[in-house]
């Protein structure tokens, strides 16, 4: 009888335990799925920093926490002591107190870049997953942001850097020509300068951030143009993080004067001193700018009378801005003396040159 009673107690206890456990399970509710509602894409230029605002409705949740996961990316080796996940964890951080996710692209690398050291290629975008939860496990949520970083733009001091291609024109000479690479505010810690000089390494070299063209650069006879198209980069951990494409064009020495040039003899005949009758109209011959294909325009930069500045308010001296020819209008106001005009030639290369023309005016002798 005691044995039967004991079995009934065991069975009864088991039933009660099962019922209690069942009730406890029924009391646990599944975690509520919350929407994160943040941008799904983000594009940055290397070196740029960005804050992403965490929605206020998420921050107001009880005991909420945020974590970041990078597992949708291949965890490639970046350097001896660092893998991609390590770099992303440094570059992308959550500041719950400020309610922001901070992204520092200077701790990342341009997407799609291939390491010159290992040959490893970075992903076309960095997949960063934001995971939301709390200690009680009553809320959950996740969203992935595709972040892309593009290479920054370097510049070259001494060149025109306004477009996608920096450029400079250099007159042939007997000295080497040097340009300086500029990082435009990027940190240089752990970086190195590089120059792709394939095929022209005998002409151009890189020392630090100094690009030097040797004195023998360009066409050997120095009479025709020679252009060099090059690319220089700033490299970090084997990846190019910034770059600049540039062109240096060597051109013949430009001659600019009032007179005639005979290139076959390299002979110059100056006609920059003329004598005209006071008060008469006069039109000069156009100046020589050689080679002529570099001609862009002309302007007067100054006028002197007998060595002193002359005011041309009456507009008696007129310059043809296309040809450089000087016109003196018929007048009764100019006094005898020497009028020296300084004319600037603007070339298609952006280089500027000056020449003078002196007009000596005197009264005609009475017959």
Number of C-alpha atoms within 10 A of each C-alpha: 5 7 8 8 10 11 11 12 12 11 12 12 12 12 12 12 12 12 12 12 12 11 11 10 10 9 9 9 9 10 14 12 13 15 14 18 11 14 12 13 14 15 14 19 18 23 20 15 15 15 15 14 14 19 14 9 10 19 16 9 13 13 12 18 16 18 12 19 16 18 11 11 16 14 15 14 16 22 14 7 7 13 14 19 18 14 14 22 17 13 16 19 16 20 13 13 7 11 16 16 18 17 23 18 24 18 16 22 27 25 20 16 19 16 18 14 11 13 11 16 16 22 17 15 18 24 22 22 18 19 16 20 23 15 10 10 13 15 18 18 16 18 17 20 16 15 18 22 23 18 21 21 20 22 22 23 15 14 18 16 18 9 8 10 16 21 21 20 20 18 16 26 15 10 11 14 16 15 17 16 21 16 19 11 8 17 10 12 7 8 16 15 20 17 19 15 17 9 8 14 12 12 16 23 17 20 11 11 18 16 18 17 22 16 14 16 24 24 15 10 8 17 14 14 15 18 17 17 15 18 14 23 24 26 20 20 18 19 26 23 27 24 20 23 19 20 17 19 18 22 22 19 15 17 15 23 23 24 17 18 19 10 10 6 7 7 10 15 11 14 15 18 15 12 11 15 15 20 19 13 13 16 13 17 16 17 25 21 24 18 16 12 9 17 18 16 16 22 17 20 10 15 21 16 18 13 11 10 12 14 11 12 7 8 10 14 17 16 20 14 16 13 17 23 17 21 16 18 16 13 11 9 10 13 13 15 15 18 23 22 22 16 25 20 26 19 18 13 15 13 14 14 16 16 17 19 22 19 21 18 19 16 13 10 6 4 3
